[in-house]
């Protein structure tokens, strides 16, 4: 999916909601747990319920990889079930030496029909480059995350260099944003910024004004959709706000899909007010 196609979907649906399919078999409704194809049946119901109200689905691959071969099969069937009108993200957080990243890119862009993969930038440009070489595909690079461990590295200050001239101290995540933005363009490169880091969004937009941001952490993790939208939206919207548990586990009863639809619709209604 190209940037323009994504923007068109956002404008058409008046939504920038991404639904996270972090499907845990121990948390799905009990009436489904004995089904021989429980995970896929649950995913299908959630996808169908949220379809009119979201523009993207994010599959957290860990929940599928943990099940071995069967999990991989369910992941592939799930991504194929999502219509091409919706932006499909493999939340895999890959990133390795160039030839290994090339194989990761092939896995998610060729063997499976994903539009984007989340990527860790720690190993540098050659670990990200293979994900940027597919037309119409995206690398979504970790920028500033919501977890407590973000303080260990991302929010450490370091001296900024411009040739031999030392400027103000900057956070490591700022260096990552400035550096990685040069490797791609706003047409093939997004950044992950956690919703609970709302105080940093204005600064982030000063560094990468045009790139899309994938923002997890709304809903169960406490991030504010209002704060994100007011501080991080750009002229093209530039946001995919992810909600996982708040949508997919809205109910543990047989009405789970109906409740998931209602929550997704609430997000869409609020998003429409920020887009107008």
Secondary structure by P-SEA (a helix, b strand, c coil): ccaaaaaaaaaaacccbbbbccccccccccccccccaaaaaaaaaaaaaacccccbbbbcaaaaaaacaaaaaaaaaaaaaccccbbbbccccccccaaaaaaaaaaccccccccbbbbbcccccccccccccccccccccccccccccccccccbbbbbbccccccccccaaaaaaaaaaaacccccbbbbbbcccccaaaaaaaacccccccccccccccccaaaaaaccccccccccccccccccccccccaaaaaaaaaaaaaaaaaaaaac
